[in-house]
């Protein structure tokens, strides 16, 4: 079961949602050294202490993350950062 689940509705459409998810994945690679792989509309993320997925849909973006023991104390902070990033990239309709 994921430690963090955040979903945001949007009015971007599927292509823009994919670009937003790709932008988040690129930032995660650059800033945290995670690896990512795309399968359809989902980007899977794996790195030290975290494993997750970013799902793009025509009307919503969803993020799920499972945290390792060392990252779990920062769950609230990480969730807040994810919410802020999603609000920036996929504003509410």
PDB file of N, CA, C and O in Angstrom:
ATOM      1  N   UNK A   1       0.838  -1.176   0.000  1.00  0.00           N
ATOM      2  CA  UNK A   1       0.000   0.000   0.000  1.00  0.00           C
ATOM      3  C   UNK A   1       0.890   1.248   0.000  1.00  0.00           C
ATOM      4  O   UNK A   1       1.847   1.324   0.771  1.00  0.00           O
ATOM      5  N   UNK A   2       0.580   2.230  -0.862  1.00  0.00           N
ATOM      6  CA  UNK A   2       1.393   3.441  -0.932  1.00  0.00           C
ATOM      7  C   UNK A   2       1.290   4.271   0.349  1.00  0.00           C
ATOM      8  O   UNK A   2       0.257   4.280   1.019  1.00  0.00           O
ATOM      9  N   UNK A   3       2.384   4.969   0.675  1.00  0.00           N
ATOM     10  CA  UNK A   3       2.396   5.874   1.818  1.00  0.00           C
ATOM     11  C   UNK A   3       1.787   7.225   1.460  1.00  0.00           C
ATOM     12  O   UNK A   3       1.251   7.918   2.325  1.00  0.00           O
ATOM     13  N   UNK A   4       1.870   7.595   0.189  1.00  0.00           N
ATOM     14  CA  UNK A   4       1.340   8.872  -0.282  1.00  0.00           C
ATOM     15  C   UNK A   4       0.498   8.619  -1.522  1.00  0.00           C
ATOM     16  O   UNK A   4       0.936   7.928  -2.442  1.00  0.00           O
ATOM     17  N   UNK A   5      -0.698   9.171  -1.552  1.00  0.00           N
ATOM     18  CA  UNK A   5      -1.561   9.134  -2.734  1.00  0.00           C
ATOM     19  C   UNK A   5      -2.162  10.530  -2.880  1.00  0.00           C
ATOM     20  O   UNK A   5      -2.836  11.025  -1.976  1.00  0.00           O
ATOM     21  N   UNK A   6      -1.912  11.157  -4.027  1.00  0.00           N
ATOM     22  CA  UNK A   6      -2.448  12.486  -4.297  1.00  0.00           C
ATOM     23  C   UNK A   6      -3.026  12.470  -5.701  1.00  0.00           C
ATOM     24  O   UNK A   6      -2.376  12.019  -6.644  1.00  0.00           O
ATOM     25  N   UNK A   7      -4.244  12.963  -5.837  1.00  0.00           N
ATOM     26  CA  UNK A   7      -4.886  13.045  -7.138  1.00  0.00           C
ATOM     27  C   UNK A   7      -5.406  14.463  -7.330  1.00  0.00           C
ATOM     28  O   UNK A   7      -5.953  15.067  -6.407  1.00  0.00           O
ATOM     29  N   UNK A   8      -5.229  14.984  -8.538  1.00  0.00           N
ATOM     30  CA  UNK A   8      -5.697  16.336  -8.839  1.00  0.00           C
ATOM     31  C   UNK A   8      -6.481  16.339 -10.149  1.00  0.00           C
ATOM     32  O   UNK A   8      -5.953  15.939 -11.186  1.00  0.00           O
ATOM     33  N   UNK A   9      -7.730  16.784 -10.110  1.00  0.00           N
ATOM     34  CA  UNK A   9      -8.457  16.963 -11.364  1.00  0.00           C
ATOM     35  C   UNK A   9      -7.871  18.163 -12.113  1.00  0.00           C
ATOM     36  O   UNK A   9      -7.308  19.070 -11.499  1.00  0.00           O
ATOM     37  N   UNK A  10      -8.006  18.163 -13.421  1.00  0.00           N
ATOM     38  CA  UNK A  10      -7.513  19.279 -14.216  1.00  0.00           C
ATOM     39  C   UNK A  10      -8.320  19.375 -15.502  1.00  0.00           C
ATOM     40  O   UNK A  10      -9.120  18.496 -15.821  1.00  0.00           O
ATOM     41  N   UNK A  11      -8.097  20.448 -16.224  1.00  0.00           N
ATOM     42  CA  UNK A  11      -8.778  20.661 -17.501  1.00  0.00           C
ATOM     43  C   UNK A  11      -7.756  20.771 -18.626  1.00  0.00           C
ATOM     44  O   UNK A  11      -8.013  21.421 -19.639  1.00  0.00           O
ATOM     45  N   UNK A  12      -6.599  20.137 -18.452  1.00  0.00           N
ATOM     46  CA  UNK A  12      -5.500  20.254 -19.410  1.00  0.00           C
ATOM     47  C   UNK A  12      -5.683  19.405 -20.659  1.00  0.00           C
ATOM     48  O   UNK A  12      -5.214  19.774 -21.735  1.00  0.00           O
ATOM     49  N   UNK A  13      -6.353  18.286 -20.525  1.00  0.00           N
ATOM     50  CA  UNK A  13      -6.383  17.298 -21.596  1.00  0.00           C
ATOM     51  C   UNK A  13      -5.241  16.320 -21.410  1.00  0.00           C
ATOM     52  O   UNK A  13      -4.322  16.564 -20.628  1.00  0.00           O
ATOM     53  N   UNK A  14      -5.303  15.212 -22.134  1.00  0.00           N
ATOM     54  CA  UNK A  14      -4.336  14.132 -21.934  1.00  0.00           C
ATOM     55  C   UNK A  14      -2.918  14.517 -22.325  1.00  0.00           C
ATOM     56  O   UNK A  14      -1.985  14.238 -21.572  1.00  0.00           O
ATOM     57  N   UNK A  15      -2.726  15.142 -23.467  1.00  0.00           N
ATOM     58  CA  UNK A  15      -1.368  15.476 -23.915  1.00  0.00           C
ATOM     59  C   UNK A  15      -0.665  16.422 -22.942  1.00  0.00           C
ATOM     60  O   UNK A  15       0.502  16.209 -22.612  1.00  0.00           O
ATOM     61  N   UNK A  16      -1.353  17.451 -22.484  1.00  0.00           N
ATOM     62  CA  UNK A  16      -0.754  18.389 -21.529  1.00  0.00           C
ATOM     63  C   UNK A  16      -0.495  17.703 -20.191  1.00  0.00           C
ATOM     64  O   UNK A  16       0.494  18.008 -19.524  1.00  0.00           O
ATOM     65  N   UNK A  17      -1.365  16.786 -19.793  1.00  0.00           N
ATOM     66  CA  UNK A  17      -1.148  16.045 -18.551  1.00  0.00           C
ATOM     67  C   UNK A  17       0.094  15.170 -18.668  1.00  0.00           C
ATOM     68  O   UNK A  17       0.866  15.060 -17.715  1.00  0.00           O
ATOM     69  N   UNK A  18       0.293  14.549 -19.823  1.00  0.00           N
ATOM     70  CA  UNK A  18       1.507  13.747 -20.050  1.00  0.00           C
ATOM     71  C   UNK A  18       2.746  14.622 -19.943  1.00  0.00           C
ATOM     72  O   UNK A  18       3.737  14.230 -19.326  1.00  0.00           O
ATOM     73  N   UNK A  19       2.692  15.815 -20.548  1.00  0.00           N
ATOM     74  CA  UNK A  19       3.842  16.726 -20.472  1.00  0.00           C
ATOM     75  C   UNK A  19       4.122  17.137 -19.028  1.00  0.00           C
ATOM     76  O   UNK A  19       5.281  17.232 -18.623  1.00  0.00           O
ATOM     77  N   UNK A  20       3.065  17.382 -18.249  1.00  0.00           N
ATOM     78  CA  UNK A  20       3.236  17.746 -16.848  1.00  0.00           C
ATOM     79  C   UNK A  20       3.887  16.608 -16.068  1.00  0.00           C
ATOM     80  O   UNK A  20       4.793  16.840 -15.267  1.00  0.00           O
ATOM     81  N   UNK A  21       3.430  15.384 -16.300  1.00  0.00           N
ATOM     82  CA  UNK A  21       4.017  14.222 -15.631  1.00  0.00           C
ATOM     83  C   UNK A  21       5.483  14.060 -16.045  1.00  0.00           C
ATOM     84  O   UNK A  21       6.333  13.756 -15.207  1.00  0.00           O
ATOM     85  N   UNK A  22       5.780  14.260 -17.328  1.00  0.00           N
ATOM     86  CA  UNK A  22       7.164  14.168 -17.793  1.00  0.00           C
ATOM     87  C   UNK A  22       8.040  15.235 -17.151  1.00  0.00           C
ATOM     88  O   UNK A  22       9.201  14.981 -16.828  1.00  0.00           O
ATOM     89  N   UNK A  23       7.487  16.423 -16.966  1.00  0.00           N
ATOM     90  CA  UNK A  23       8.247  17.498 -16.327  1.00  0.00           C
ATOM     91  C   UNK A  23       8.582  17.150 -14.882  1.00  0.00           C
ATOM     92  O   UNK A  23       9.701  17.384 -14.425  1.00  0.00           O
ATOM     93  N   UNK A  24       7.618  16.594 -14.168  1.00  0.00           N
ATOM     94  CA  UNK A  24       7.867  16.161 -12.787  1.00  0.00           C
ATOM     95  C   UNK A  24       8.922  15.057 -12.770  1.00  0.00           C
ATOM     96  O   UNK A  24       9.832  15.085 -11.941  1.00  0.00           O
ATOM     97  N   UNK A  25       8.810  14.090 -13.672  1.00  0.00           N
ATOM     98  CA  UNK A  25       9.777  12.988 -13.724  1.00  0.00           C
ATOM     99  C   UNK A  25      11.190  13.513 -13.997  1.00  0.00           C
ATOM    100  O   UNK A  25      12.154  13.057 -13.383  1.00  0.00           O
ATOM    101  N   UNK A  26      11.307  14.464 -14.910  1.00  0.00           N
ATOM    102  CA  UNK A  26      12.623  15.051 -15.207  1.00  0.00           C
ATOM    103  C   UNK A  26      13.194  15.751 -13.988  1.00  0.00           C
ATOM    104  O   UNK A  26      14.382  15.624 -13.692  1.00  0.00           O
ATOM    105  N   UNK A  27      12.357  16.483 -13.285  1.00  0.00           N
ATOM    106  CA  UNK A  27      12.827  17.164 -12.066  1.00  0.00           C
ATOM    107  C   UNK A  27      13.289  16.156 -11.020  1.00  0.00           C
ATOM    108  O   UNK A  27      14.310  16.364 -10.365  1.00  0.00           O
ATOM    109  N   UNK A  28      12.546  15.069 -10.860  1.00  0.00           N
ATOM    110  CA  UNK A  28      12.938  14.036  -9.899  1.00  0.00           C
ATOM    111  C   UNK A  28      14.264  13.391 -10.287  1.00  0.00           C
ATOM    112  O   UNK A  28      15.099  13.121  -9.423  1.00  0.00           O
ATOM    113  N   UNK A  29      14.461  13.143 -11.580  1.00  0.00           N
ATOM    114  CA  UNK A  29      15.743  12.575 -12.040  1.00  0.00           C
ATOM    115  C   UNK A  29      16.885  13.531 -11.742  1.00  0.00           C
ATOM    116  O   UNK A  29      17.927  13.131 -11.222  1.00  0.00           O
ATOM    117  N   UNK A  30      16.682  14.785 -12.073  1.00  0.00           N
ATOM    118  CA  UNK A  30      17.726  15.796 -11.929  1.00  0.00           C
ATOM    119  C   UNK A  30      18.052  16.078 -10.459  1.00  0.00           C
ATOM    120  O   UNK A  30      19.223  16.131 -10.083  1.00  0.00           O
ATOM    121  N   UNK A  31      17.030  16.256  -9.638  1.00  0.00           N
ATOM    122  CA  UNK A  31      17.249  16.675  -8.257  1.00  0.00           C
ATOM    123  C   UNK A  31      17.514  15.530  -7.286  1.00  0.00           C
ATOM    124  O   UNK A  31      18.208  15.708  -6.284  1.00  0.00           O
ATOM    125  N   UNK A  32      16.959  14.348  -7.581  1.00  0.00           N
ATOM    126  CA  UNK A  32      17.057  13.263  -6.609  1.00  0.00           C
ATOM    127  C   UNK A  32      17.715  11.998  -7.151  1.00  0.00           C
ATOM    128  O   UNK A  32      17.886  11.026  -6.416  1.00  0.00           O
ATOM    129  N   UNK A  33      18.084  12.004  -8.430  1.00  0.00           N
ATOM    130  CA  UNK A  33      18.797  10.868  -8.997  1.00  0.00           C
ATOM    131  C   UNK A  33      17.973   9.606  -9.133  1.00  0.00           C
ATOM    132  O   UNK A  33      18.532   8.510  -9.171  1.00  0.00           O
ATOM    133  N   UNK A  34      16.657   9.730  -9.206  1.00  0.00           N
ATOM    134  CA  UNK A  34      15.815   8.544  -9.377  1.00  0.00           C
ATOM    135  C   UNK A  34      15.853   8.095 -10.826  1.00  0.00           C
ATOM    136  O   UNK A  34      16.252   8.848 -11.714  1.00  0.00           O
ATOM    137  N   UNK A  35      15.436   6.870 -11.051  1.00  0.00           N
ATOM    138  CA  UNK A  35      15.271   6.388 -12.419  1.00  0.00           C
ATOM    139  C   UNK A  35      13.780   6.398 -12.732  1.00  0.00           C
ATOM    140  O   UNK A  35      12.943   6.203 -11.851  1.00  0.00           O
ATOM    141  N   UNK A  36      13.467   6.629 -13.996  1.00  0.00           N
ATOM    142  CA  UNK A  36      12.066   6.659 -14.412  1.00  0.00           C
ATOM    143  C   UNK A  36      11.904   5.851 -15.684  1.00  0.00           C
ATOM    144  O   UNK A  36      12.840   5.699 -16.468  1.00  0.00           O
ATOM    145  N   UNK A  37      10.709   5.338 -15.872  1.00  0.00           N
ATOM    146  CA  UNK A  37      10.374   4.681 -17.131  1.00  0.00           C
ATOM    147  C   UNK A  37       8.900   4.901 -17.415  1.00  0.00           C
ATOM    148  O   UNK A  37       8.058   4.846 -16.519  1.00  0.00           O
ATOM    149  N   UNK A  38       8.613   5.150 -18.672  1.00  0.00           N
ATOM    150  CA  UNK A  38       7.236   5.402 -19.090  1.00  0.00           C
ATOM    151  C   UNK A  38       6.632   4.121 -19.649  1.00  0.00           C
ATOM    152  O   UNK A  38       7.270   3.393 -20.409  1.00  0.00           O
ATOM    153  N   UNK A  39       5.390   3.865 -19.258  1.00  0.00           N
ATOM    154  CA  UNK A  39       4.572   2.800 -19.836  1.00  0.00           C
ATOM    155  C   UNK A  39       3.204   3.410 -20.100  1.00  0.00           C
ATOM    156  O   UNK A  39       2.394   3.556 -19.184  1.00  0.00           O
ATOM    157  N   UNK A  40       2.951   3.764 -21.343  1.00  0.00           N
ATOM    158  CA  UNK A  40       1.685   4.407 -21.691  1.00  0.00           C
ATOM    159  C   UNK A  40       1.577   5.769 -21.042  1.00  0.00           C
ATOM    160  O   UNK A  40       2.428   6.632 -21.255  1.00  0.00           O
ATOM    161  N   UNK A  41       0.540   5.966 -20.255  1.00  0.00           N
ATOM    162  CA  UNK A  41       0.309   7.248 -19.593  1.00  0.00           C
ATOM    163  C   UNK A  41       0.845   7.276 -18.168  1.00  0.00           C
ATOM    164  O   UNK A  41       0.524   8.183 -17.400  1.00  0.00           O
ATOM    165  N   UNK A  42       1.657   6.291 -17.814  1.00  0.00           N
ATOM    166  CA  UNK A  42       2.211   6.188 -16.466  1.00  0.00           C
ATOM    167  C   UNK A  42       3.728   6.274 -16.517  1.00  0.00           C
ATOM    168  O   UNK A  42       4.373   5.659 -17.367  1.00  0.00           O
ATOM    169  N   UNK A  43       4.290   7.053 -15.585  1.00  0.00           N
ATOM    170  CA  UNK A  43       5.739   7.097 -15.399  1.00  0.00           C
ATOM    171  C   UNK A  43       6.023   6.461 -14.050  1.00  0.00           C
ATOM    172  O   UNK A  43       5.526   6.912 -13.017  1.00  0.00           O
ATOM    173  N   UNK A  44       6.837   5.398 -14.072  1.00  0.00           N
ATOM    174  CA  UNK A  44       7.241   4.726 -12.849  1.00  0.00           C
ATOM    175  C   UNK A  44       8.552   5.336 -12.373  1.00  0.00           C
ATOM    176  O   UNK A  44       9.442   5.620 -13.173  1.00  0.00           O
ATOM    177  N   UNK A  45       8.662   5.534 -11.064  1.00  0.00           N
ATOM    178  CA  UNK A  45       9.817   6.186 -10.458  1.00  0.00           C
ATOM    179  C   UNK A  45      10.397   5.245  -9.411  1.00  0.00           C
ATOM    180  O   UNK A  45       9.666   4.633  -8.631  1.00  0.00           O
ATOM    181  N   UNK A  46      11.726   5.140  -9.407  1.00  0.00           N
ATOM    182  CA  UNK A  46      12.372   4.333  -8.383  1.00  0.00           C
ATOM    183  C   UNK A  46      13.699   4.975  -8.017  1.00  0.00           C
ATOM    184  O   UNK A  46      14.486   5.362  -8.881  1.00  0.00           O
ATOM    185  N   UNK A  47      13.922   5.075  -6.734  1.00  0.00           N
ATOM    186  CA  UNK A  47      15.166   5.658  -6.252  1.00  0.00           C
ATOM    187  C   UNK A  47      15.402   5.250  -4.813  1.00  0.00           C
ATOM    188  O   UNK A  47      14.658   4.460  -4.233  1.00  0.00           O
ATOM    189  N   UNK A  48      16.429   5.798  -4.274  1.00  0.00           N
ATOM    190  CA  UNK A  48      16.796   5.475  -2.902  1.00  0.00           C
ATOM    191  C   UNK A  48      15.669   5.896  -1.952  1.00  0.00           C
ATOM    192  O   UNK A  48      15.408   7.086  -1.773  1.00  0.00           O
ATOM    193  N   UNK A  49      15.020   4.927  -1.360  1.00  0.00           N
ATOM    194  CA  UNK A  49      13.990   5.198  -0.369  1.00  0.00           C
ATOM    195  C   UNK A  49      12.617   5.526  -0.909  1.00  0.00           C
ATOM    196  O   UNK A  49      11.721   5.873  -0.140  1.00  0.00           O
ATOM    197  N   UNK A  50      12.428   5.423  -2.233  1.00  0.00           N
ATOM    198  CA  UNK A  50      11.112   5.732  -2.792  1.00  0.00           C
ATOM    199  C   UNK A  50      10.850   4.906  -4.040  1.00  0.00           C
ATOM    200  O   UNK A  50      11.753   4.632  -4.831  1.00  0.00           O
ATOM    201  N   UNK A  51       9.599   4.519  -4.194  1.00  0.00           N
ATOM    202  CA  UNK A  51       9.134   3.847  -5.399  1.00  0.00           C
ATOM    203  C   UNK A  51       7.721   4.374  -5.641  1.00  0.00           C
ATOM    204  O   UNK A  51       6.911   4.450  -4.717  1.00  0.00           O
ATOM    205  N   UNK A  52       7.435   4.733  -6.877  1.00  0.00           N
ATOM    206  CA  UNK A  52       6.117   5.297  -7.105  1.00  0.00           C
ATOM    207  C   UNK A  52       5.736   5.362  -8.562  1.00  0.00           C
ATOM    208  O   UNK A  52       6.402   4.801  -9.432  1.00  0.00           O
ATOM    209  N   UNK A  53       4.644   6.062  -8.803  1.00  0.00           N
ATOM    210  CA  UNK A  53       4.127   6.199 -10.157  1.00  0.00           C
ATOM    211  C   UNK A  53       3.397   7.524 -10.275  1.00  0.00           C
ATOM    212  O   UNK A  53       2.823   8.033  -9.312  1.00  0.00           O
ATOM    213  N   UNK A  54       3.435   8.067 -11.486  1.00  0.00           N
ATOM    214  CA  UNK A  54       2.710   9.275 -11.841  1.00  0.00           C
ATOM    215  C   UNK A  54       1.808   8.903 -13.006  1.00  0.00           C
ATOM    216  O   UNK A  54       2.293   8.508 -14.067  1.00  0.00           O
ATOM    217  N   UNK A  55       0.509   9.027 -12.819  1.00  0.00           N
ATOM    218  CA  UNK A  55      -0.464   8.642 -13.842  1.00  0.00           C
ATOM    219  C   UNK A  55      -1.108   9.889 -14.440  1.00  0.00           C
ATOM    220  O   UNK A  55      -1.636  10.737 -13.721  1.00  0.00           O
ATOM    221  N   UNK A  56      -1.056   9.984 -15.762  1.00  0.00           N
ATOM    222  CA  UNK A  56      -1.695  11.090 -16.478  1.00  0.00           C
ATOM    223  C   UNK A  56      -2.993  10.586 -17.099  1.00  0.00           C
ATOM    224  O   UNK A  56      -3.026   9.520 -17.714  1.00  0.00           O
ATOM    225  N   UNK A  57      -4.047  11.352 -16.935  1.00  0.00           N
ATOM    226  CA  UNK A  57      -5.322  11.071 -17.580  1.00  0.00           C
ATOM    227  C   UNK A  57      -5.858  12.383 -18.149  1.00  0.00           C
ATOM    228  O   UNK A  57      -5.360  13.460 -17.821  1.00  0.00           O
ATOM    229  N   UNK A  58      -6.846  12.288 -18.977  1.00  0.00           N
ATOM    230  CA  UNK A  58      -7.397  13.483 -19.626  1.00  0.00           C
ATOM    231  C   UNK A  58      -7.991  14.466 -18.630  1.00  0.00           C
ATOM    232  O   UNK A  58      -8.071  15.662 -18.911  1.00  0.00           O
ATOM    233  N   UNK A  59      -8.408  13.974 -17.469  1.00  0.00           N
ATOM    234  CA  UNK A  59      -9.070  14.845 -16.505  1.00  0.00           C
ATOM    235  C   UNK A  59      -8.454  14.860 -15.109  1.00  0.00           C
ATOM    236  O   UNK A  59      -8.970  15.535 -14.218  1.00  0.00           O
ATOM    237  N   UNK A  60      -7.352  14.123 -14.905  1.00  0.00           N
ATOM    238  CA  UNK A  60      -6.729  14.080 -13.577  1.00  0.00           C
ATOM    239  C   UNK A  60      -5.284  13.600 -13.682  1.00  0.00           C
ATOM    240  O   UNK A  60      -4.894  12.936 -14.642  1.00  0.00           O
ATOM    241  N   UNK A  61      -4.508  13.958 -12.668  1.00  0.00           N
ATOM    242  CA  UNK A  61      -3.149  13.442 -12.496  1.00  0.00           C
ATOM    243  C   UNK A  61      -3.116  12.810 -11.117  1.00  0.00           C
ATOM    244  O   UNK A  61      -3.624  13.375 -10.149  1.00  0.00           O
ATOM    245  N   UNK A  62      -2.508  11.622 -11.036  1.00  0.00           N
ATOM    246  CA  UNK A  62      -2.459  10.898  -9.762  1.00  0.00           C
ATOM    247  C   UNK A  62      -1.013  10.497  -9.483  1.00  0.00           C
ATOM    248  O   UNK A  62      -0.292  10.048 -10.375  1.00  0.00           O
ATOM    249  N   UNK A  63      -0.607  10.668  -8.228  1.00  0.00           N
ATOM    250  CA  UNK A  63       0.735  10.295  -7.789  1.00  0.00           C
ATOM    251  C   UNK A  63       0.590   9.322  -6.628  1.00  0.00           C
ATOM    252  O   UNK A  63      -0.168   9.566  -5.690  1.00  0.00           O
ATOM    253  N   UNK A  64       1.329   8.214  -6.703  1.00  0.00           N
ATOM    254  CA  UNK A  64       1.409   7.254  -5.601  1.00  0.00           C
ATOM    255  C   UNK A  64       2.877   7.043  -5.288  1.00  0.00           C
ATOM    256  O   UNK A  64       3.698   6.919  -6.197  1.00  0.00           O
ATOM    257  N   UNK A  65       3.212   7.003  -4.004  1.00  0.00           N
ATOM    258  CA  UNK A  65       4.601   6.784  -3.603  1.00  0.00           C
ATOM    259  C   UNK A  65       4.654   5.878  -2.384  1.00  0.00           C
ATOM    260  O   UNK A  65       3.908   6.056  -1.420  1.00  0.00           O
ATOM    261  N   UNK A  66       5.542   4.915  -2.447  1.00  0.00           N
ATOM    262  CA  UNK A  66       5.840   4.057  -1.307  1.00  0.00           C
ATOM    263  C   UNK A  66       7.217   4.453  -0.823  1.00  0.00           C
ATOM    264  O   UNK A  66       8.176   4.457  -1.594  1.00  0.00           O
ATOM    265  N   UNK A  67       7.317   4.786   0.455  1.00  0.00           N
ATOM    266  CA  UNK A  67       8.557   5.305   1.018  1.00  0.00           C
ATOM    267  C   UNK A  67       9.291   4.243   1.814  1.00  0.00           C
ATOM    268  O   UNK A  67       8.678   3.411   2.483  1.00  0.00           O
ATOM    269  N   UNK A  68      10.605   4.284   1.732  1.00  0.00           N
ATOM    270  CA  UNK A  68      11.436   3.423   2.554  1.00  0.00           C
ATOM    271  C   UNK A  68      11.465   3.946   3.984  1.00  0.00           C
ATOM    272  O   UNK A  68      10.945   5.021   4.279  1.00  0.00           O
ATOM    273  N   UNK A  69      12.074   3.178   4.852  1.00  0.00           N
ATOM    274  CA  UNK A  69      12.106   3.553   6.275  1.00  0.00           C
ATOM    275  C   UNK A  69      12.736   4.914   6.512  1.00  0.00           C
ATOM    276  O   UNK A  69      12.258   5.671   7.357  1.00  0.00           O
ATOM    277  N   UNK A  70      13.797   5.242   5.786  1.00  0.00           N
ATOM    278  CA  UNK A  70      14.475   6.522   6.022  1.00  0.00           C
ATOM    279  C   UNK A  70      13.667   7.713   5.514  1.00  0.00           C
ATOM    280  O   UNK A  70      13.849   8.825   6.009  1.00  0.00           O
ATOM    281  N   UNK A  71      12.780   7.510   4.541  1.00  0.00           N
ATOM    282  CA  UNK A  71      11.986   8.603   3.991  1.00  0.00           C
ATOM    283  C   UNK A  71      10.645   8.774   4.698  1.00  0.00           C
ATOM    284  O   UNK A  71      10.039   9.842   4.608  1.00  0.00           O
ATOM    285  N   UNK A  72      10.176   7.763   5.387  1.00  0.00           N
ATOM    286  CA  UNK A  72       8.843   7.839   6.009  1.00  0.00           C
ATOM    287  C   UNK A  72       8.668   8.989   6.997  1.00  0.00           C
ATOM    288  O   UNK A  72       7.578   9.558   7.057  1.00  0.00           O
ATOM    289  N   UNK A  73       9.679   9.356   7.770  1.00  0.00           N
ATOM    290  CA  UNK A  73       9.485  10.506   8.676  1.00  0.00           C
ATOM    291  C   UNK A  73       9.187  11.811   7.935  1.00  0.00           C
ATOM    292  O   UNK A  73       8.687  12.761   8.537  1.00  0.00           O
ATOM    293  N   UNK A  74       9.486  11.866   6.646  1.00  0.00           N
ATOM    294  CA  UNK A  74       9.283  13.079   5.860  1.00  0.00           C
ATOM    295  C   UNK A  74       8.015  13.000   5.003  1.00  0.00           C
ATOM    296  O   UNK A  74       7.834  13.792   4.078  1.00  0.00           O
ATOM    297  N   UNK A  75       7.144  12.043   5.316  1.00  0.00           N
ATOM    298  CA  UNK A  75       5.951  11.809   4.506  1.00  0.00           C
ATOM    299  C   UNK A  75       5.092  13.066   4.348  1.00  0.00           C
ATOM    300  O   UNK A  75       4.657  13.375   3.239  1.00  0.00           O
ATOM    301  N   UNK A  76       4.846  13.784   5.423  1.00  0.00           N
ATOM    302  CA  UNK A  76       4.008  15.000   5.325  1.00  0.00           C
ATOM    303  C   UNK A  76       4.660  16.053   4.447  1.00  0.00           C
ATOM    304  O   UNK A  76       3.996  16.669   3.614  1.00  0.00           O
ATOM    305  N   UNK A  77       5.944  16.260   4.628  1.00  0.00           N
ATOM    306  CA  UNK A  77       6.667  17.235   3.818  1.00  0.00           C
ATOM    307  C   UNK A  77       6.638  16.832   2.340  1.00  0.00           C
ATOM    308  O   UNK A  77       6.388  17.666   1.470  1.00  0.00           O
ATOM    309  N   UNK A  78       6.891  15.563   2.067  1.00  0.00           N
ATOM    310  CA  UNK A  78       6.877  15.081   0.690  1.00  0.00           C
ATOM    311  C   UNK A  78       5.494  15.222   0.067  1.00  0.00           C
ATOM    312  O   UNK A  78       5.365  15.620  -1.091  1.00  0.00           O
ATOM    313  N   UNK A  79       4.475  14.900   0.829  1.00  0.00           N
ATOM    314  CA  UNK A  79       3.101  15.036   0.327  1.00  0.00           C
ATOM    315  C   UNK A  79       2.801  16.498  -0.016  1.00  0.00           C
ATOM    316  O   UNK A  79       2.214  16.785  -1.059  1.00  0.00           O
ATOM    317  N   UNK A  80       3.201  17.409   0.856  1.00  0.00           N
ATOM    318  CA  UNK A  80       2.971  18.836   0.619  1.00  0.00           C
ATOM    319  C   UNK A  80       3.703  19.299  -0.638  1.00  0.00           C
ATOM    320  O   UNK A  80       3.158  20.084  -1.414  1.00  0.00           O
ATOM    321  N   UNK A  81       4.928  18.823  -0.845  1.00  0.00           N
ATOM    322  CA  UNK A  81       5.693  19.178  -2.041  1.00  0.00           C
ATOM    323  C   UNK A  81       5.012  18.643  -3.306  1.00  0.00           C
ATOM    324  O   UNK A  81       4.947  19.334  -4.322  1.00  0.00           O
ATOM    325  N   UNK A  82       4.512  17.422  -3.234  1.00  0.00           N
ATOM    326  CA  UNK A  82       3.802  16.828  -4.374  1.00  0.00           C
ATOM    327  C   UNK A  82       2.552  17.645  -4.681  1.00  0.00           C
ATOM    328  O   UNK A  82       2.279  17.954  -5.841  1.00  0.00           O
ATOM    329  N   UNK A  83       1.800  17.992  -3.655  1.00  0.00           N
ATOM    330  CA  UNK A  83       0.582  18.777  -3.863  1.00  0.00           C
ATOM    331  C   UNK A  83       0.896  20.139  -4.479  1.00  0.00           C
ATOM    332  O   UNK A  83       0.190  20.589  -5.382  1.00  0.00           O
ATOM    333  N   UNK A  84       1.941  20.790  -4.000  1.00  0.00           N
ATOM    334  CA  UNK A  84       2.338  22.091  -4.541  1.00  0.00           C
ATOM    335  C   UNK A  84       2.729  21.973  -6.008  1.00  0.00           C
ATOM    336  O   UNK A  84       2.344  22.804  -6.831  1.00  0.00           O
ATOM    337  N   UNK A  85       3.493  20.940  -6.327  1.00  0.00           N
ATOM    338  CA  UNK A  85       3.932  20.736  -7.709  1.00  0.00           C
ATOM    339  C   UNK A  85       2.744  20.430  -8.624  1.00  0.00           C
ATOM    340  O   UNK A  85       2.673  20.954  -9.735  1.00  0.00           O
ATOM    341  N   UNK A  86       1.829  19.601  -8.178  1.00  0.00           N
ATOM    342  CA  UNK A  86       0.654  19.296  -8.990  1.00  0.00           C
ATOM    343  C   UNK A  86      -0.230  20.532  -9.179  1.00  0.00           C
ATOM    344  O   UNK A  86      -0.784  20.742 -10.258  1.00  0.00           O
ATOM    345  N   UNK A  87      -0.360  21.342  -8.139  1.00  0.00           N
ATOM    346  CA  UNK A  87      -1.143  22.567  -8.265  1.00  0.00           C
ATOM    347  C   UNK A  87      -0.515  23.511  -9.280  1.00  0.00           C
ATOM    348  O   UNK A  87      -1.223  24.224  -9.990  1.00  0.00           O
ATOM    349  N   UNK A  88       0.801  23.518  -9.349  1.00  0.00           N
ATOM    350  CA  UNK A  88       1.502  24.375 -10.295  1.00  0.00           C
ATOM    351  C   UNK A  88       1.344  23.863 -11.730  1.00  0.00           C
ATOM    352  O   UNK A  88       1.081  24.641 -12.647  1.00  0.00           O
ATOM    353  N   UNK A  89       1.505  22.569 -11.912  1.00  0.00           N
ATOM    354  CA  UNK A  89       1.498  21.986 -13.250  1.00  0.00           C
ATOM    355  C   UNK A  89       0.108  21.660 -13.789  1.00  0.00           C
ATOM    356  O   UNK A  89      -0.125  21.721 -14.996  1.00  0.00           O
ATOM    357  N   UNK A  90      -0.791  21.321 -12.911  1.00  0.00           N
ATOM    358  CA  UNK A  90      -2.145  20.922 -13.337  1.00  0.00           C
ATOM    359  C   UNK A  90      -3.159  21.687 -12.508  1.00  0.00           C
ATOM    360  O   UNK A  90      -3.786  21.112 -11.617  1.00  0.00           O
ATOM    361  N   UNK A  91      -3.333  22.978 -12.785  1.00  0.00           N
ATOM    362  CA  UNK A  91      -4.266  23.773 -11.980  1.00  0.00           C
ATOM    363  C   UNK A  91      -5.684  23.210 -12.053  1.00  0.00           C
ATOM    364  O   UNK A  91      -6.092  22.621 -13.054  1.00  0.00           O
ATOM    365  N   UNK A  92      -6.399  23.406 -10.992  1.00  0.00           N
ATOM    366  CA  UNK A  92      -7.783  22.922 -10.927  1.00  0.00           C
ATOM    367  C   UNK A  92      -8.626  23.593 -11.998  1.00  0.00           C
ATOM    368  O   UNK A  92      -8.393  24.752 -12.340  1.00  0.00           O
ATOM    369  N   UNK A  93      -9.613  22.863 -12.535  1.00  0.00           N
ATOM    370  CA  UNK A  93     -10.477  23.444 -13.588  1.00  0.00           C
ATOM    371  C   UNK A  93     -11.346  24.564 -13.043  1.00  0.00           C
ATOM    372  O   UNK A  93     -12.127  25.158 -13.786  1.00  0.00           O
TER     373      UNK A  93
END
